[in-house]
Amino acid sequence: QVQLVESGGGLVQPGGSLRLSCAASGSIFKINAMGWDRQAPGKERELVAAITSGGSTNYADSVKGRFTLSKDNAKNTVYLQMNSLKPEDTAVYYCNADLISGDYEYDYWGQGTQVTVSS
């Protein structure tokens, strides 16, 4: 069994910063990639950022230059540093991991954490 535990969401004013964390635990052989998606009310879920096991990152155009995704391999944890937050960043943020457990590859998702950017 694998779990993804997210933390760090909350309410922040426009221009502020937040850092989200996501820790994967359980029977993990290898993590191929981890990242964050988000879903705003009335909108489809979209990729925010992802990082591969080799350290390559991919960002949505809307967050480039403001968000930074990093990882701690020893802790199976990724961190999403979000700066210069805008009201349009308001959404539920979901951590995801593409990993190998046992003999199979799986996609796992966290429970989601709310980020609200408002004055």
C-alpha positions in Angstrom: 0.0 0.0 0.0 1.2 3.5 -0.9 0.1 6.8 0.6 0.6 10.4 -0.5 0.3 12.9 2.3 0.0 16.6 1.3 0.5 19.6 3.5 0.9 23.3 3.2 -2.2 24.7 1.7 -4.1 27.7 3.1 -5.2 31.3 2.6 -2.7 33.8 1.3 -3.0 37.4 0.0 -2.2 38.1 -3.7 1.6 38.4 -4.1 2.2 36.1 -1.2 3.9 32.7 -1.0 3.0 29.2 0.1 5.0 25.9 0.0 3.2 22.6 -0.5 4.7 19.3 0.5 3.9 15.8 -0.6 5.4 12.7 1.0 5.0 9.3 -0.5 5.3 6.3 1.8 4.7 2.6 1.8 5.8 -0.2 -0.5 7.7 1.8 -3.1 10.4 0.3 -5.3 10.9 3.4 -7.5 9.3 6.8 -8.1 9.4 7.7 -11.8 7.8 11.1 -11.4 5.9 13.2 -8.9 4.1 16.5 -9.2 1.1 18.6 -8.6 -2.2 19.1 -10.5 -4.9 21.6 -9.5 -8.6 22.0 -10.1 -10.4 25.3 -9.7 -14.2 25.5 -9.3 -15.9 24.9 -12.6 -12.6 24.2 -14.4 -10.9 21.0 -15.5 -7.9 19.6 -13.6 -4.6 20.8 -15.0 -1.0 20.0 -14.6 0.9 22.5 -12.5 4.4 21.0 -12.3 6.1 17.6 -12.4 9.6 16.3 -11.7 11.1 13.1 -13.0 13.4 10.7 -11.1 16.3 12.3 -13.1 15.3 15.8 -11.9 13.8 17.1 -15.1 10.9 19.5 -14.4 7.9 20.6 -16.4 5.7 23.5 -15.5 2.4 24.9 -16.8 2.9 28.2 -18.7 0.8 30.0 -16.1 3.1 29.3 -13.3 6.5 29.4 -14.9 8.8 31.8 -13.1 6.6 31.9 -10.0 6.5 28.2 -8.9 9.4 25.9 -8.2 9.2 22.2 -7.8 11.9 20.3 -6.0 12.4 16.9 -4.4 14.1 15.1 -1.6 14.8 11.6 -2.8 15.7 10.3 0.6 12.3 11.3 1.9 10.3 10.5 -1.2 9.0 14.1 -0.9 8.3 16.9 -3.3 8.0 20.5 -2.5 6.1 23.1 -4.5 7.3 26.6 -3.7 4.6 29.1 -4.9 5.6 32.7 -5.1 3.8 35.8 -6.4 0.5 34.1 -6.0 -2.5 35.3 -7.9 -6.2 34.9 -7.3 -6.4 32.7 -10.4 -4.1 30.2 -8.5 -6.9 29.5 -6.2 -7.7 25.8 -6.5 -7.5 22.4 -4.8 -4.0 21.1 -5.4 -3.5 17.4 -5.8 -0.2 15.6 -5.5 0.5 12.7 -7.8 3.1 10.0 -8.1 4.0 7.7 -11.0 5.8 4.8 -9.2 6.6 1.2 -9.1 5.3 -1.0 -6.3 5.9 -4.7 -6.4 6.0 -5.7 -10.1 3.7 -3.0 -11.4 3.6 0.7 -12.2 0.9 2.8 -10.6 -0.5 6.4 -10.5 -1.3 7.5 -7.0 -3.1 10.7 -5.9 -3.2 12.6 -2.7 -6.4 13.8 -1.1 -6.0 17.4 -2.2 -5.1 20.6 -0.3 -6.9 23.9 -0.8 -5.0 27.0 -1.8 -6.9 30.3 -1.7 -5.4 33.5 -2.9 -7.6 36.4 -1.8 -7.3 39.8 -0.1 
